[in-house]
Amino acid sequence: MTAPSEGKTVANNNQEVAASRRSRRRWWSLLLLTVLLAAGWWVLSGRGRAPKTKPAPPPTPVFAQPARKGDVGVYINGLGSVAPQSAVTVRSRIDGQLMEVLFREGETVKRGDLLALIDSRPFQVQLAQAEGQMAQDLALLRNAMIDLQRYRQLWALDSIPKQQLDTQESLVRQYEAAIKIDQGQIDAARLQITYSRITAPIGGRVGLRQVDAGNIIHASDENGLVLISQLQPSSVLFPIPEDDLPPVLAKLKSGVPLQVEAYDREAKQKLATGSLLTVDNRIDPTTGTVRLKALFPNEDEQLFPNQFVNARLLLETRRDAILVPSSAIQRGPQGTFVYLVKSDRTVTVRPVTPGVVQGEDTSIASGLAEGEVVVVDGTERLREGSKVDVKIRPAR
């Protein structure tokens, strides 16, 4: 038989076990509730969702152009000026009053055309005086020669002394010398009359007149009457670096004509085409350049004296060179390159070696073949492997 105290002890133990079980159940319930709340927050906030795939960017629109073959010229450029083939300041060779101006400013004259008239009356008076003096001296000469003939006959008869004969012979020679002087004065007067008619010494374009009719002009006048410039043909003088001189001299020695083109100040409009005439005989040590002279027919008178032009000397022409627009050439830390369009509509970086630049095109010395398509516009947004939407631009 169990004691009452032992029964109480067992009952108390059972109560403690039951309380412990209830406590653990409440803890697990709270833990489960916490996990469920956390999972719900995770799902509701989107953190538990599966990551979505980022869509690919759209292709980059670009303009492209295939590389082509063509001829490209190797040019030597220089800033030059136009010089007339001949330029003459027309001056009076005598002093006198300018009676008439017979040319129009700016017109084209030929050699020998009458330009102006100077008052010739003073010289005509001098001519008349010289001719009168010569007539007088001729009469004296004829009379002296008759007397000389008589003296010779008398001296032969021993009727006069030899001294008288010698004196008469000397007198005849004096009159003959006087005739020559008179003839010189006549020629001088006629020459002055000729100089009173001012004619064009060369053919060319007449400038602005410096003296008006009615003024007294002198042979010593500094400005002269007018300036005549021969514009057809015209010359262009331009310098090139001394390093470019050897190939130019080699071409000249071989007799190969070298073409020279003259462009306006902005190097956009071609004014005329000519040929290289000669090279100066010395190099300027201050600039390291040598001057060249080119001759232009200038039939349309596009070249004007002292006009500044951009001269382009064609040294050689390279046939069948690979050409691309200059805008396709890109430069980076690794050098020059182009964006090449592949068949899958992506681009790749292709290193190239550029050559001669001609207008808007650049020749490619190596790195590109004919027909390969390169990007010419829109390159700033491209990278290696970029997808592109290509629009082909036709070659010019």
C-alpha positions in Angstrom: 0.0 0.0 0.0 1.4 3.4 -1.2 1.9 6.2 1.2 -0.1 9.4 0.6 3.1 11.5 0.3 4.4 9.4 -2.5 1.1 9.8 -4.4 1.4 13.6 -4.2 4.9 13.4 -5.6 3.8 11.4 -8.6 1.0 13.8 -9.3 3.3 16.7 -9.1 5.7 15.1 -11.6 2.9 14.4 -14.0 1.8 18.0 -13.9 5.3 19.3 -14.6 5.7 17.0 -17.6 2.4 18.2 -19.0 3.4 21.8 -18.5 6.7 21.2 -20.2 5.0 19.6 -23.2 2.6 22.5 -23.5 5.5 25.0 -23.4 7.4 23.2 -26.1 4.3 23.1 -28.3 3.8 26.9 -27.9 7.5 27.5 -28.8 7.3 25.3 -31.9 4.0 27.1 -32.8 5.7 30.5 -32.5 8.7 29.3 -34.5 6.4 27.9 -37.2 4.4 31.1 -37.3 7.6 33.2 -37.6 8.8 31.1 -40.5 5.5 31.3 -42.2 5.4 35.1 -41.8 9.0 35.4 -43.1 8.1 33.2 -46.1 5.1 35.3 -46.8 7.0 38.5 -46.7 9.7 37.0 -49.0 7.1 36.0 -51.5 5.1 39.2 -51.3 8.2 41.4 -51.7 9.2 39.6 -54.9 12.5 38.4 -53.5 11.5 34.8 -53.8 10.5 35.0 -57.4 12.7 33.5 -60.1 14.9 36.1 -61.8 13.7 37.2 -65.2 16.0 37.2 -68.3 17.1 40.7 -69.4 16.0 41.4 -73.0 18.7 41.8 -75.6 19.3 45.5 -76.8 18.0 46.4 -80.2 20.5 46.5 -83.2 22.3 49.8 -83.6 21.3 51.5 -86.9 24.4 52.3 -89.0 25.3 53.3 -92.6 27.9 51.1 -94.3 29.6 51.1 -97.6 31.7 48.4 -99.4 35.3 49.0 -100.1 36.0 49.6 -103.7 39.0 49.8 -106.1 40.0 53.0 -107.8 42.8 55.2 -108.8 44.3 57.5 -106.3 46.7 60.4 -106.8 49.7 61.2 -104.7 49.8 64.9 -104.3 52.2 67.5 -102.9 50.3 70.6 -101.7 51.5 74.1 -101.3 50.1 77.6 -100.8 51.0 79.7 -103.7 50.2 82.9 -105.6 49.4 83.7 -109.2 52.0 85.7 -111.2 51.4 87.0 -114.7 53.7 85.6 -117.4 54.7 89.2 -118.1 53.8 92.5 -116.4 54.9 95.9 -117.9 54.3 99.4 -116.5 53.7 101.5 -119.6 55.6 104.8 -119.2 56.1 107.8 -121.5 59.6 108.0 -123.1 59.3 111.7 -123.6 58.0 114.8 -121.7 54.9 116.4 -122.9 51.2 116.9 -122.6 49.0 113.8 -122.7 46.4 114.6 -125.4 44.3 111.5 -125.5 43.9 108.1 -123.8 42.7 105.5 -126.2 42.2 102.4 -124.0 39.4 101.3 -121.7 40.4 100.2 -118.2 40.2 96.5 -117.8 40.1 95.6 -121.5 42.5 93.2 -123.2 44.9 94.7 -125.7 47.3 93.2 -128.2 50.9 94.1 -128.7 51.3 97.2 -130.7 47.8 98.6 -130.0 47.8 102.4 -129.6 47.2 103.4 -126.0 47.7 107.1 -125.8 48.8 110.2 -127.7 51.3 112.9 -126.5 51.4 116.3 -128.1 53.9 115.9 -130.9 54.0 119.5 -132.3 57.2 120.5 -130.4 59.0 117.6 -132.0 57.6 118.3 -135.4 59.1 121.8 -135.1 62.4 120.3 -134.1 62.2 118.0 -137.1 61.6 121.0 -139.5 64.5 122.8 -138.0 66.8 119.9 -138.4 65.7 119.3 -142.0 66.3 123.0 -142.8 69.7 122.9 -141.2 70.5 119.8 -143.3 69.4 121.5 -146.5 71.7 124.4 -145.8 74.6 122.2 -145.0 74.0 120.2 -148.2 74.2 123.3 -150.2 77.4 124.4 -148.6 78.8 120.9 -149.1 78.0 120.9 -152.8 79.6 124.3 -153.3 82.7 123.2 -151.3 83.0 120.1 -153.5 82.8 122.2 -156.7 85.6 124.5 -155.3 87.6 121.4 -154.4 87.4 120.2 -157.9 88.6 123.5 -159.3 91.5 123.6 -156.7 92.6 120.2 -157.8 92.8 121.3 -161.4 94.7 124.5 -160.5 97.1 122.6 -158.3 97.7 120.2 -161.1 98.7 123.2 -163.2 100.8 124.5 -160.3 98.7 127.6 -160.1 97.8 127.4 -156.3 99.8 126.3 -153.3 99.2 122.8 -151.9 98.0 124.4 -148.6 95.0 126.0 -150.3 94.0 122.6 -151.7 94.3 120.9 -148.3 92.3 123.6 -146.7 89.4 123.1 -149.2 89.5 119.3 -148.7 89.2 119.9 -144.9 86.3 122.2 -145.5 84.5 119.5 -147.5 85.0 117.0 -144.7 83.6 119.4 -142.2 80.4 119.9 -144.3 80.1 116.1 -144.6 80.3 115.7 -140.8 77.7 118.5 -140.4 75.4 116.5 -142.7 75.7 113.5 -140.4 74.9 115.6 -137.4 71.9 117.0 -139.2 70.8 113.5 -140.1 71.1 112.5 -136.5 69.0 115.4 -135.3 66.3 114.6 -138.0 66.3 111.0 -136.8 66.0 112.1 -133.1 63.1 114.4 -133.9 61.3 111.6 -135.8 61.9 109.2 -133.0 60.4 111.7 -130.5 57.4 111.9 -132.8 57.2 108.1 -132.7 57.4 108.1 -128.9 54.5 110.5 -128.8 52.3 107.5 -129.9 52.3 105.2 -126.8 51.7 101.6 -127.9 51.3 98.4 -125.9 54.6 96.6 -125.5 52.9 93.3 -124.7 49.4 91.8 -125.0 47.4 91.4 -121.9 44.9 93.0 -119.6 45.0 96.7 -119.0 44.8 98.0 -115.4 43.5 101.3 -114.1 45.1 104.4 -115.7 47.3 106.5 -113.5 47.1 109.7 -115.5 44.2 111.5 -117.2 44.3 113.3 -120.5 45.5 116.9 -120.3 48.2 116.3 -117.7 51.9 116.9 -118.4 53.7 113.6 -118.2 57.4 112.9 -117.9 59.6 109.9 -118.7 60.7 109.9 -115.0 57.2 109.5 -113.6 57.2 106.6 -111.1 53.7 105.3 -111.6 53.7 105.5 -115.4 50.6 105.5 -117.5 49.1 102.1 -116.9 50.1 98.5 -116.0 49.6 95.7 -118.5 49.5 92.1 -117.2 49.7 89.1 -119.5 47.1 86.6 -118.1 47.3 84.0 -120.8 49.3 82.1 -119.9 49.7 82.7 -116.2 52.1 81.3 -113.6 51.7 80.0 -110.1 54.6 80.1 -107.7 54.3 77.8 -104.6 56.7 76.2 -102.1 57.1 72.6 -101.2 59.2 71.0 -98.4 62.7 70.2 -99.3 62.1 66.5 -98.4 59.6 66.3 -101.3 62.1 67.8 -103.8 64.0 64.6 -104.9 61.0 62.7 -106.4 60.0 65.9 -108.2 63.4 66.4 -109.7 63.5 62.8 -110.7 60.3 63.2 -112.6 61.5 66.4 -114.3 64.8 64.7 -115.4 62.9 61.8 -116.9 60.8 64.2 -119.0 57.5 63.1 -117.4 55.1 66.1 -117.4 53.7 66.8 -113.9 50.2 68.1 -113.6 49.4 70.9 -111.2 45.9 71.9 -110.1 45.0 75.3 -108.6 42.2 75.5 -106.0 40.7 78.5 -104.3 41.6 79.7 -100.8 39.3 77.2 -99.2 40.7 74.3 -101.4 37.1 73.4 -102.5 36.8 74.8 -106.0 39.3 73.9 -108.7 40.2 77.0 -110.7 42.6 75.8 -113.4 44.8 72.9 -114.4 48.4 73.4 -115.7 51.8 71.7 -115.7 55.0 72.1 -113.7 57.4 74.4 -115.5 60.5 74.5 -113.4 62.1 74.4 -109.9 64.0 77.3 -108.3 67.8 76.9 -108.0 68.0 77.2 -104.2 66.3 76.1 -101.0 65.1 78.8 -98.5 67.1 78.0 -95.4 64.7 79.9 -93.1 61.6 77.8 -94.1 63.2 74.6 -95.5 61.2 74.9 -98.7 61.9 75.4 -102.4 59.7 77.3 -104.9 58.2 75.7 -107.9 56.7 77.4 -110.9 53.7 76.0 -112.8 52.3 77.3 -116.1 48.5 77.5 -116.7 46.8 78.4 -120.0 44.2 80.4 -118.1 41.9 80.6 -121.1 38.9 81.5 -118.9 41.0 83.9 -116.8 40.1 82.2 -113.5 43.6 83.0 -112.2 44.3 86.7 -111.3 47.7 88.2 -110.5 48.7 88.0 -106.8 45.7 85.7 -106.1 46.3 83.2 -103.3 45.7 79.6 -104.5 46.2 76.1 -103.1 48.4 74.3 -105.6 48.4 70.5 -105.8 51.2 68.8 -107.7 50.3 65.3 -108.9 53.4 63.3 -108.3 52.0 59.9 -109.3 48.8 57.9 -109.7 48.3 54.6 -107.9 46.1 52.2 -109.8 43.5 49.9 -108.3 43.9 51.0 -104.7 41.4 50.0 -102.1 39.3 53.0 -101.2 36.9 53.7 -98.3 35.3 56.9 -97.1 37.5 58.8 -94.7 34.8 58.7 -92.1 35.2 54.9 -91.8 38.7 55.2 -90.5 38.8 55.1 -86.7 41.7 55.8 -84.4 42.3 54.3 -80.9 45.1 53.3 -78.5 45.9 50.3 -80.8 46.1 52.3 -83.9 43.8 52.8 -86.9 40.9 50.5 -87.6 37.5 50.1 -89.2 34.3 48.4 -88.1 33.8 45.5 -90.5 30.2 44.3 -91.0 30.0 40.5 -90.9 27.4 38.2 -92.5 25.6 37.7 -89.1 24.9 41.5 -88.9 27.5 42.0 -86.2 30.6 44.2 -86.4 34.2 43.4 -85.7 37.3 45.6 -85.3 39.6 45.3 -88.2 43.1 47.0 -88.0 44.1 48.8 -91.2 46.9 50.8 -92.6 45.6 54.0 -94.2 47.4 55.4 -97.3 46.7 58.5 -99.4 43.8 60.8 -98.7 42.0 62.0 -101.8 39.0 64.2 -101.3 36.5 62.3 -99.1 38.1 58.9 -99.6 41.2 57.3 -98.1 43.2 54.5 -99.7 43.9 51.4 -97.5 47.5 50.1 -97.9 46.7 46.9 -96.0 44.0 45.2 -93.9 41.0 45.4 -96.2 39.9 43.7 -99.4 37.6 44.9 -102.2 33.9 44.3 -101.4 34.2 44.1 -97.6 31.6 46.3 -95.9 32.7 48.9 -93.4 30.6 51.2 -91.2 30.9 54.9 -92.3 28.3 56.5 -90.0 27.2 55.6 -86.5 30.5 54.2 -85.3 30.4 56.1 -82.0 27.9 53.5 -80.5 29.7 50.4 -81.6 31.8 47.8 -79.8 33.3 44.5 -80.8 30.4 42.1 -81.6 27.7 44.8 -81.6 24.5 43.9 -83.5 23.8 46.4 -86.2 20.9 47.4 -88.5 22.8 48.1 -91.7 21.8 50.5 -94.4 24.1 50.3 -97.4 25.2 53.7 -98.7 26.1 53.5 -102.4 29.7 54.4 -103.4 30.2 57.9 -104.9 
